[in-house]
Every structure is written in structure tokens, then in C-alpha cells.
Amino acid sequence: MTETPADGAPAVAQPRPLAARTYGTLLVVLGAVGFGGAMWLAVERILKLQDPDRVTSCSINLFLDCGIAMESWQGALLGFPNPFIGVAAFPVVITSGVVLLAGARLPRWYHLWLLGGTVLGQLLVFFLMWTSFYVLVALCPACMVVWTIMWPLLWYQVVHDVQEGHLRVGDGLRRLVLGYRGVILVIGYVVAIAWLLLAVGSPLVASF
């Protein structure tokens, strides 16, 4: 997509927009995967409360063990198991995507509130990653399902909201966000994997 200025200056290439259907589909798919991971953890936590000696289905060995995370105080930051937050929150994401796919337009305040909730969710994920890497020194496989989808869920909301003007930024930043959205997404994953390997690379390799 190009734009030709009226004064005859060279055309400036414009970033390809994020299609509404693509954005709606991303919300539905990422929300569904997140909900599945959260529900898996919630069910495992309930079963663990019923039978404290039970080994969770997402516990593979001493390092890849959901039970350690569940039984830590960080696993219930608000006084109840963290997975219940995801069980309640991800259906909102899924519903938002379905509404957008149906052709409806949501108000700016709704998009900003959805983005704000996702930012809080990502901050929680960062805290739980830090806890897993440096305090528990163990990874929860089911938790990692949720961790994996939170970054694209957050990033594509930022991309959409910048594109539609819900987040008001300068033209240069707008072109950067829209034009390099795929690159920035990959960079985020590379940073997360590097953090993982630097923090717990040795026990992770030893666990296999």
C-alpha cells in the first residue's frame, strides 16, 4: 500500500494493515488455547486439593512439575489458585473475537480495557516466570501453555489499537509497530527463550 503526496514527492510505503478478521481470529484462537491451559490447571488443582498425594498429569519429573507451582504461595496470589483467573478472563477474549468476526465494532474504551487486562495478565506471567526460574527452579508444563500465548495476545492487541487509533502514537512509531509487527513478535519469543535457557538451561537439559 503506497501513498502519493500532492506535491509530487516520492511515494511512501505504508505498512500493511492487520485485517479485522485476522485480529478477531487471533483473539478466538489464542483465547481458546489460554482457556484450555487455565482449565487444565484449575482441574488439576481441584483434584490435588481432594487428594494431596495425587501426582498431577502435567508433572513429568522433578524439574517439569506442575505440583510444585500449585503448592507455592505464588500459585494463589489473590487467595485462590491463579488458574481461576484465566478460566474467568480468557472467555472474555474469546467472546471479543467472536463479536469482531461477526462484524460488530467495539468502542475504544472496550479495546483499552481489554488491553489493560491483558497487560496485567502479562505482568503476572512475568512474575510467575521469574518465580519458576529463580525461586522454585522448576517449570510447570501447563503454565507454559498460557505463558506462550500471552505475548502474541498482548502484542496483537497493541498492533490493532495503534492501527485503529485507540492508542494514539506518532507516525514513526505507528509505522514501526505495524510494519515490523512480525519481527517484534519473534524478538519477544527469542528474548523469552534466551531468559529461560540462561536461568534454567542446565536443569532443563538434564530433565530429558
Secondary structure, DSSP 8 states (H G I E B T S, - for coil): -EE--TT----EE------HHHHHHHHHHHHHHHHHHHHHHHHHHHHHHH-TT---TT--SSSB-HHHHHHSGGGGTTSS-THHHHHHHHHHHHHHHHHHHTT----HHHHHHHHHHHHHHHHHHHHHHHIIIIII--B-HHHHHHHHHHHHHHHHHHHHHHHTTSS---HHHHHHHHHTHHHHHHHHHHHHHHHHHHHHHHHHHHT-
